[in-house]
């Protein structure tokens, strides 16, 4: 048993004992946790991972550990000559705003991340203690050379460009993949995991990891604590599968993210791209249930959250009320409004994706197309310092400066510059003042994860009474604002009143700028009111609370599931199963087989005895020999229950004379070769095929890789070889289409694994199981051993009949019943086997025992 010991760093520092706390998410003193024997590298055997025991869960309630690349802390050296550092909160950090949004009285937040300054190793212990005691922050110290490879190398030169749709087609366009940088990225993620280990109580705490810097961290945490309650939010775009699949370590990152319980994205597009990558590269499809999107991953449900982050309303309104803000607004009013000039505003980081040069070209086009606006319209472009380094940043700066210079030389005049570039850092209140005065805000990024500039602009334009006086506005007059936003930024879908543009189309952007200027006042007011209502109610607190509520909902079943880790390195994952759902062992079933005398064995074919992706679907000689051996025992009733046609199944098993066959989901039934084919339900006319066949043919012609299989009583449209996304989309349309045109026909339309099937009403594999059990009961052979194996939805009907017949008259008392599905997934079966290879091995084991038990000739 792995030992756990908890101690309290603050208790050690202050000498105070912690007081008991009650109630969910209550305020608590930080704890430190050490777990013996698990600080091994990720490449250790997955079987050695910690499997948390639900009975050992701590009685204390939960808290949140927020993990990000940078702590929300400002750092500077003491200036009085003494050694040491000065620390303060960074009010502009989203992580700190997140905490304020949750409320200090409701939840305790601990931060784990790096500092913005390098701390000498001799000072690290002291700094760690100060930050933990004063700010509840756990600093992650990364050696400078490793940090450079991790952050400026892999994050900024490889991940960041790719996630913003820039392929490294040449060394100058983003960094080519470098495995040394990737190894540095993984190493830093492991350092973060080690720091989290020092403060986490895995049974109680929630962990919320932020952004692309830490995408493999979930694997390290899941390996160490199988039941860790873990959320991940990506603040950047997630690229389409065509872009993402160029990444050499694409599967490693996907699998690492899937070790989270909840994965958050700003927009549906980003989530859709991620889900498409999981489908195309890992073969994992998603389901939407009651409004929640989830992926089944080795028995765990990984939920997907789509919600854009908001702004900190309280902080923004506080800055709007500052005297400094009022003074700056007054200055800008004098500078622009009193001179009859309208202010357009751009606020962007100086990087290649913010589209600053495109915005400037649009401004130039506006002045060319509308000469009357020359001398009256000013574009103020605030360019924040770039977060990364590199040649591309310098190129953007040079292009921006040269474009501004050219426009001002052409259209400028004494006392008037059409473009004012502010490329030095501004204080927050100064930026807010520009928002207040600007008639229109322009955000023309060519790709951006979210971008909160429009939200800040909307709230700033709402203003307050003191600013209204400065602007000479009647406080009862409705406020107004105008936005021109790129359709390629994350906030665009939430701003339905904005003028959305393609930033690459200079003419369209220029026209949008003109429209924003000449739009009637009442319409500007209506657009502003709509935006303000959304932004003010969907703030950062709403976003954080919503995410944590979904995380709690996703994790609520952790404690009752059996969990264990499998896989090596970054392929590690956790298998989570219901306590009553377990793997069918050879020893267990062989022992039961030997103890019993009358047996019913029902086997699906495709996906059970034969892999779904096999090219040749005919049974192997080995499979036929196994079936024949089991059938030779007169006490065994063996059935193949398949969706295939009776002719195909009869042709494939000609030498298995005692084998029962149920074809086309059980519509046709034959107890053995000596008997005639029967039907499980009264025979039906198939006139409906004349309606269904042209519809299926239409979808086959428009879906490359799809085929139609026309059986005696059913029709199947298969898209197994089609594009998975397009095939799935077409299948949903076909399902709706067929249900509509066949509404008055005695058939059912169902979707399955890569198929859409039409079959007579009332036909199911469950009827076969019921028929077999009743027949054996009538012959006085009620089975005391029942084995049923299948892999898809149609087999669930068999499982349901068999499990409901336990202790009934159709089975012997205390019968051994084994309902077994293929793969770890939700099922009515109580057992599972991983794949067809394990099933054939199991059946071979039973055949070997059956052969030994037969009387020797």
TAQUI-V310699 format. One record per helix or strand. SS is the DSSP state (a for helix, b for strand). FROM is the first residue (numbers start at 1). LEN is the number of residues. If there is no record, write none. Layout:
SS;FROM;LEN  SS;FROM;LEN
//
This chain:
b;4;4  a;9;6  b;32;4  a;46;3  a;54;3  b;64;7  b;73;5  b;85;5  a;94;9  b;109;6  a;121;15  b;137;3  a;144;20  a;179;19  b;206;5  a;212;3  a;217;8  b;229;5  a;241;4  a;250;8  b;262;4  a;268;15  b;286;4  b;292;6  b;300;7  a;313;8  a;323;13  a;337;3  b;342;8  a;356;14  a;371;3  b;377;8  a;391;21  b;413;1  b;416;1  b;419;4  a;428;10  b;440;4  b;448;1  a;453;10  a;465;6  b;483;4  b;489;1  a;492;3  b;499;3  a;506;13  a;521;17  a;540;16  a;558;3  b;561;6  a;569;3  b;573;6  b;582;2  a;586;10  b;599;5  b;606;1  b;610;1  a;621;12  b;636;6  a;646;7  b;660;4  a;664;3  b;668;3  b;678;2  a;689;14  b;707;4  b;715;4  a;724;18  b;747;6  b;755;6  a;765;14  b;783;8  a;793;12  b;811;12  b;831;3  a;836;18
//
